[in-house]
Amino acid sequence: MSGYYFGCYISSKNQNPAIIYWLMLVGGCLVDVTPIISDLI
């Protein structure tokens, strides 16, 4: 839930498409890592 808020806040403040692309890339990487770190959590 906080990710949605954080992403919306950054994308509304910055109109640069590169920032939005980086946010999507980081989010995708975190989703890919989730199965690996789920045992630790």
FENQUIUR-V966755 format. One record per residue. N is the residue number from 1. RES is the residue in one letter. OMEGA is omega in radians with two decimals (* if undefined). Layout:
N&RES&OMEGA  N&RES&OMEGA
This chain:
1&M&3.14  2&S&3.09  3&G&3.09  4&Y&-3.14  5&Y&-3.12  6&F&3.13  7&G&3.12  8&C&-3.14  9&Y&-3.12  10&I&-3.09  11&S&3.12  12&S&3.14  13&K&-3.10  14&N&-3.13  15&Q&3.14  16&N&-3.12  17&P&-3.12  18&A&3.13  19&I&3.12  20&I&3.10  21&Y&3.11  22&W&3.08  23&L&3.12  24&M&3.12  25&L&3.13  26&V&3.11  27&G&3.10  28&G&3.11  29&C&3.11  30&L&3.08  31&V&3.11  32&D&-3.09  33&V&-3.05  34&T&3.13  35&P&-3.12  36&I&-3.08  37&I&-3.10  38&S&3.10  39&D&3.12  40&L&-3.10  41&I&*
